[in-house]
Amino acid sequence: MTTHACIALADRLNTGCHCESLDRVLLNNELERVSQGFNELVMAQRPHLFSSSVTFVGDEHIRQMAALIAAIEQVVAMPAYQAHVLSHAPDIARHQPTARGVFLGYDFHVGRTGPQLIEINTNAGGGLLNALLARAQKACCKDVEALLPGDLEHAAPEQMFLDMFRAEWQADCHTNCRTNHRVTSAVRLSRDGFKDTAAHNLSTNSLPRTVAIVDLAPPLQYLYPEFLLFQRLFAQAGIEAVICDPVELAFRDDALWHGTKKIDLIYNRLTDFSLSEPASAALRAAYLADAAVITPHPRAHALYADKRNLVALSDAGLLASWGVDEVTRGVLAAGIPYTEQVTVERSADFWARRRQLFFKPAAGYGAKAAYRGDKITKRVFDEVLAGDYVAQELVPPSQRTLQVGETPVELKIDLRNYVYAGHVQLIAARLWAGQTTNFRTPGGGFAPVLAVPCSGDHA
């Protein structure tokens, strides 16, 4: 099948395949294995967390997303790029930890010209939930027998995620490993993401003893069930994990503490990306003192997730001045919608073009205070001008038609690539209706992504 044909087939399946692939009995069994009442916490209290069906994507589009991610990683590594983005970042972002930052989320819409990067997040949620969801699918029709993309067909994603945290811990081995010699090379990911031979011989000393999963009022967070899944995953690896609010942490004696427990590693789910809020004071002090591994961290957010970075990454002249080669510039131009800094001086121009734009706050997340230009009012536009916003070329999402009850409904598709060290670990879809991504849509929520294979002949 040619590239064009497999992409067209994916579109037809998204429109015409209405079958319910979610095996609810199997999902319930998976949830109840976690703990008693966990199924109630997920399915009853969060009824739109999981969609009942899958989403189809041509594997050429999957390759294009991976190529764009690799191109961005190449630019992010450049000193000129780092100097540029750090010039407008909070001071704390200049602190350079050895950890890379777990769970980058590259979010795409599939437009007329292929996948288009909408944004990058540094604390992308849902990876472990999607790993669980992927195992609870049934082949409701022959098309749903396609392979899942990413590494799901090769290795359990839970193991990949655990290896990722091990790699973060060992990257900071010079201060944290409890051995008499450095074992920095003991865990590393090969180019295709799997553990090398040395990684199979890990000693328990190469693991953190205690991990804290941190967010504001964790039980009130919509993705709190995922915190419990991570706590269980760490426990199965012999790592004690607590789930806590940042105010429960204390920095004393050059260490980070939760009560009487010394915390080795923080899995940071906060949206206080610069750790500037009073509640984050202990985390901030520990981060600057390198007293614990904090991942993801302020520097990762500054390098990847600040929306102003998309302005630089879509500026061909600026990229050329940094020495980015022509091929890489072409990949970036093809996959990143043109993005501009919003300024008062150009207000008339932005207002005139607003229907073709999407306005986002530079430090925004979760579609908060983000506006489609064709829906924006003059009052809200004035607030955008007074804030720190970027304007991105509008890329309408592709659609998935599903049956909700007896009624077919059209839902929008957002594709999330979960990435570590430039490697795509897992791809999942989020289905929704409305102006911005949400978990309030009947029939919507997270959905597994199935690849529609193309032949090697990309005619």
C-alpha positions in Angstrom: 0.0 0.0 0.0 1.4 3.4 -0.9 1.8 6.2 1.6 -1.2 8.1 0.2 -3.4 5.0 0.2 -2.6 4.1 3.8 -3.2 7.6 5.1 -6.5 7.7 3.2 -7.4 4.3 4.7 -6.7 5.7 8.2 -9.0 8.6 7.5 -11.8 6.3 6.2 -11.5 4.0 9.3 -11.7 7.0 11.6 -14.9 8.0 9.8 -16.5 4.7 9.2 -15.3 2.2 11.9 -17.7 2.6 14.8 -17.1 -0.6 16.6 -16.4 -0.7 20.3 -13.0 -2.2 20.9 -12.8 -1.5 24.6 -13.2 -4.8 26.5 -14.9 -3.4 29.7 -14.7 -6.7 31.5 -10.9 -6.9 30.9 -10.5 -3.2 31.8 -12.4 -3.8 35.0 -10.2 -6.7 35.9 -7.1 -4.6 35.2 -8.3 -1.9 37.4 -9.3 -4.1 40.3 -5.8 -5.7 40.2 -4.5 -2.3 41.4 -6.6 -2.0 44.6 -10.1 -2.5 45.9 -12.3 0.4 44.7 -9.8 1.5 42.1 -12.4 0.7 39.3 -14.9 3.0 41.0 -12.3 5.8 41.2 -11.6 5.5 37.5 -14.7 4.5 35.7 -17.5 5.9 37.9 -15.9 9.1 39.0 -14.2 9.8 35.7 -16.6 8.4 33.1 -15.0 10.2 30.1 -11.4 9.3 30.9 -11.3 6.4 28.4 -13.0 6.3 25.0 -14.7 3.1 23.9 -12.8 2.7 20.7 -9.4 3.2 19.0 -8.0 5.8 16.6 -6.3 5.0 13.3 -3.1 6.7 12.1 -1.1 6.0 8.9 2.3 4.8 9.9 3.9 7.4 7.6 2.4 10.0 9.8 3.9 8.2 12.8 7.3 8.3 11.1 6.9 12.0 10.3 6.1 12.8 14.0 9.2 10.9 15.1 11.3 12.7 12.5 10.1 16.1 13.8 10.8 15.1 17.4 14.3 14.1 16.4 14.8 17.4 14.6 13.7 19.4 17.6 16.0 17.4 19.9 18.9 18.3 17.5 18.1 22.1 17.8 17.5 22.0 21.5 21.0 20.6 22.0 22.5 23.7 20.3 24.1 26.3 22.5 22.6 29.1 20.4 19.1 27.8 20.8 19.6 27.4 24.6 21.0 30.9 25.0 18.0 32.3 23.0 15.2 30.5 25.0 16.9 30.9 28.4 17.2 34.7 27.8 13.5 35.0 28.5 13.1 32.1 30.9 13.0 32.4 34.7 16.4 32.5 36.4 15.9 29.1 37.9 16.0 27.6 34.4 19.7 28.4 34.1 20.4 25.8 36.8 21.5 22.7 34.9 20.7 19.3 36.5 21.9 16.1 35.1 18.4 14.6 34.7 16.8 15.0 31.3 13.1 15.2 32.4 10.6 12.4 32.1 7.4 12.3 30.0 7.8 15.0 27.4 4.5 15.2 25.6 4.5 16.2 21.9 0.9 17.0 20.9 -0.1 16.9 17.2 -3.1 17.6 15.0 -3.1 15.9 11.7 -3.8 18.6 9.1 -4.0 18.6 5.3 -0.2 18.5 5.1 0.3 15.8 7.7 1.0 15.9 11.5 1.4 19.4 12.9 3.0 20.0 16.3 0.6 22.0 18.4 2.6 22.1 21.6 5.2 20.4 23.8 4.5 19.6 27.5 7.0 18.6 30.1 4.7 16.8 32.6 2.5 15.0 30.1 0.0 12.9 32.0 -1.7 9.7 30.9 1.2 7.5 29.8 0.6 4.8 32.4 -3.2 5.0 32.0 -2.8 4.5 28.3 -0.5 1.5 28.8 -3.3 -0.1 30.9 -6.0 0.9 28.3 -4.0 -0.7 25.4 -4.2 -4.1 27.1 -8.0 -3.9 27.5 -8.8 -3.9 23.7 -10.5 -6.5 21.7 -10.4 -7.1 17.9 -14.0 -5.9 17.3 -13.3 -6.0 13.5 -10.4 -7.1 11.4 -8.9 -3.6 11.1 -8.5 -3.4 14.9 -6.0 -6.2 14.7 -3.3 -3.7 13.5 -0.2 -3.3 15.7 0.0 -0.5 18.2 2.7 2.0 17.4 5.6 3.0 19.7 7.1 0.1 21.6 3.9 -1.7 22.8 4.4 -4.6 20.4 8.0 -5.1 21.7 8.2 -4.3 25.4 5.8 -3.6 28.3 5.5 0.2 28.6 5.6 -0.1 32.3 9.1 -1.5 32.1 10.1 1.3 29.7 8.8 3.9 32.1 10.5 2.3 35.1 13.8 2.2 33.1 13.3 5.9 32.3 13.2 6.8 36.0 16.2 4.6 36.6 18.0 6.5 33.9 17.1 9.8 35.5 18.4 8.6 38.9 21.6 7.3 37.5 22.3 10.4 35.4 22.8 12.0 38.8 24.9 9.1 40.0 27.9 11.2 41.2 25.8 12.4 44.1 23.0 9.8 44.5 24.2 6.3 43.8 24.8 4.4 47.0 27.8 2.5 45.8 31.6 3.1 46.1 32.0 3.5 42.3 30.2 5.2 39.5 27.7 3.1 37.6 26.4 5.8 35.3 26.6 3.4 32.3 24.6 0.7 34.1 21.3 2.0 32.7 21.1 3.6 29.3 18.6 3.4 26.5 19.8 2.1 23.2 18.8 4.1 20.1 15.6 2.1 19.8 14.7 2.5 23.4 15.4 -0.9 25.0 17.7 -1.8 27.8 21.2 -2.8 26.8 23.0 -5.7 28.4 24.3 -3.7 31.3 20.9 -2.6 32.2 19.8 -6.2 32.9 22.5 -6.4 35.6 21.3 -3.5 37.8 21.9 -3.8 41.5 19.4 -2.5 44.0 21.9 0.3 44.8 21.3 1.7 41.3 17.6 2.6 42.3 16.3 5.4 44.4 15.0 4.1 47.7 12.2 6.7 48.0 10.2 8.6 45.4 7.6 11.3 45.9 4.9 11.9 43.3 4.0 15.5 43.8 1.1 17.7 42.8 -1.2 20.2 44.5 -3.9 18.4 46.5 -3.3 15.1 44.6 -6.6 13.3 45.4 -8.4 16.2 43.7 -6.5 16.0 40.5 -8.3 14.4 37.6 -5.4 12.1 36.8 -5.0 11.1 40.5 -5.6 7.4 39.5 -2.4 7.5 37.5 -0.5 8.6 40.6 -1.7 5.4 42.3 -0.6 3.4 39.3 2.9 4.9 39.5 3.0 4.3 43.3 2.2 0.6 42.6 4.8 0.4 39.7 7.5 1.8 42.0 6.5 -0.5 44.8 6.8 -3.5 42.5 10.4 -2.4 41.8 11.2 -2.2 45.5 10.9 1.6 45.6 8.9 3.2 48.4 6.7 5.9 46.9 4.6 8.6 48.5 2.0 10.8 46.9 2.0 14.3 48.4 1.3 18.0 48.1 4.5 20.1 47.8 3.8 21.7 51.2 4.3 18.3 52.8 8.0 18.4 51.8 10.8 20.0 53.8 14.4 20.9 52.9 16.8 20.5 55.8 20.3 19.1 56.4 21.0 19.4 52.7 18.2 16.9 51.9 14.6 16.8 50.9 12.2 15.1 53.4 8.6 13.9 53.6 8.2 13.6 57.4 11.0 11.3 58.5 11.6 9.9 55.0 14.5 11.2 53.0 13.3 11.6 49.4 15.7 10.6 46.6 13.6 11.4 43.5 10.6 13.6 42.8 8.2 12.7 40.0 7.0 16.3 39.5 3.4 16.7 38.3 3.1 20.3 39.3 2.1 23.1 36.8 4.3 25.5 38.8 6.9 25.1 36.2 9.4 27.5 37.7 8.9 26.3 41.3 8.1 29.9 42.2 5.0 29.5 44.3 5.3 29.5 48.1 4.1 25.9 48.2 7.1 24.9 46.1 9.7 26.4 48.4 11.2 23.2 49.6 11.3 21.7 46.1 13.0 24.8 44.8 15.7 24.8 47.5 16.3 21.1 46.9 16.5 21.6 43.1 19.0 24.4 43.3 21.1 22.4 45.8 21.0 19.2 43.7 19.7 17.5 46.9 17.3 15.3 45.0 16.5 14.3 41.5 13.5 16.4 40.4 12.0 15.3 37.1 10.7 17.0 35.0 12.3 20.3 36.1 12.3 24.0 35.3 15.1 23.8 32.8 13.3 21.2 30.8 10.2 23.4 30.7 12.2 26.3 29.5 14.0 24.3 26.7 10.9 22.5 25.5 7.5 23.7 26.7 7.5 27.5 26.7 5.2 28.4 23.8 7.7 31.1 22.7 10.0 28.3 21.7 7.6 27.5 18.8 8.3 31.1 17.5 12.0 30.3 17.2 11.5 26.8 15.9 9.3 28.1 13.0 11.6 31.0 12.1 13.7 29.6 9.2 16.1 32.7 9.2 16.8 32.4 12.9 17.4 28.7 12.6 19.8 29.2 9.7 21.7 31.8 11.7 22.3 29.2 14.4 23.7 26.7 11.8 20.7 24.4 11.6 21.1 22.5 8.3 18.7 22.9 5.4 17.2 19.4 5.8 16.4 19.9 9.5 14.9 23.3 8.8 12.7 21.6 6.2 11.5 19.0 8.7 10.7 21.8 11.2 8.9 23.9 8.6 6.8 21.0 7.5 5.7 20.0 11.0 5.4 23.2 13.1 2.6 25.7 12.3 4.0 29.2 11.9 4.0 30.8 15.3 4.4 34.5 16.2 4.9 36.6 19.3 1.8 38.7 20.0 2.6 42.4 20.4 0.5 45.5 21.0 2.2 47.2 18.1 0.8 44.6 15.7 -2.6 44.3 17.2 -4.5 45.4 14.1 -2.7 42.8 12.0 -3.5 40.0 14.5 -7.1 41.1 14.8 -7.5 41.1 11.0 -6.0 37.6 10.8 -7.6 36.2 13.9 -9.8 33.6 12.2 -6.6 31.8 10.9 -4.9 31.9 14.3 -4.9 30.2 17.7 -3.8 32.3 20.7 -1.9 30.7 23.6 -0.2 32.0 26.7 3.6 31.5 26.7 3.6 29.5 29.9 0.2 27.9 29.4 -0.8 24.3 29.8 -3.9 22.2 29.4 -5.5 24.6 27.0 -6.1 27.1 29.8 -6.6 30.7 28.6 -6.1 29.5 25.0 -8.5 30.8 22.3 -9.4 30.0 18.8 -9.2 33.2 16.9 -12.5 32.6 15.1 -14.2 32.4 18.5 -12.4 35.2 20.3 -14.2 38.4 21.4 -12.7 41.9 21.4 -12.7 41.9 25.2 -10.7 38.7 25.3 -8.5 39.8 22.5 -7.6 42.9 24.6 -6.6 40.5 27.4 -4.4 38.6 25.0 -2.6 41.8 24.0 -2.0 42.6 27.7 -0.6 39.1 28.4 2.3 37.2 27.1 0.8 35.3 24.2 1.8 33.6 21.0 -0.3 33.3 17.9 -0.1 29.9 16.0 -1.4 29.2 12.6 -4.7 27.4 13.2 -4.6 23.7 12.4 -8.0 22.1 12.8 -7.8 18.6 14.2 -8.8 15.5 12.2 -11.9 13.7 13.3 -13.1 10.3 14.7 -16.7 9.3 14.2 -18.0 7.1 17.0 -21.4 5.7 18.1 -22.6 7.1 21.4 -25.8 5.3 22.2 -27.7 5.2 19.0 -26.2 8.4 17.7 -23.0 8.9 15.6 -20.9 11.8 16.9 -17.9 13.5 15.4 -15.0 13.9 17.9 -11.7 15.8 17.4 -8.4 14.0 17.6 -5.3 15.1 19.4 -2.2 12.8 19.1 0.2 12.7 22.0 3.7 11.2 21.7 5.2 10.3 25.1 8.9 10.9 24.6 12.1 10.4 26.6 15.6 11.2 25.4 14.2 11.8 21.9 12.6 8.4 21.8 8.9 7.9 21.3 7.8 5.4 23.9 4.0 5.5 23.3 1.5 7.3 21.2 -2.1 7.8 22.3 -5.1 9.8 21.2 -7.3 12.1 23.1 -10.9 12.5 21.7 -13.1 15.4 22.5 -15.6 18.0 21.3 -15.5 21.7 21.9 -13.0 24.5 21.5 -10.1 22.9 23.4 -9.0 19.4 24.6 -11.0 18.1 27.6 -12.2 15.0 29.4 -15.9 16.0 29.5 -17.1 14.6 26.2 -19.4 11.5 26.0 -17.6 9.0 23.9 -14.3 10.9 24.3 -11.2 10.5 26.4 -7.9 8.6 25.9 -7.9 6.1 23.1 -5.2 3.7 21.8 -3.7 4.5 18.4 -3.5 1.8 15.8 -1.1 2.1 12.9 -2.3 1.6 9.3 0.9 0.2 7.7 2.3 1.6 4.5 4.6 -0.3 2.2 8.3 0.4 1.9 7.6 2.0 -1.4 6.4 5.5 -0.5 5.1 6.4 -3.9 
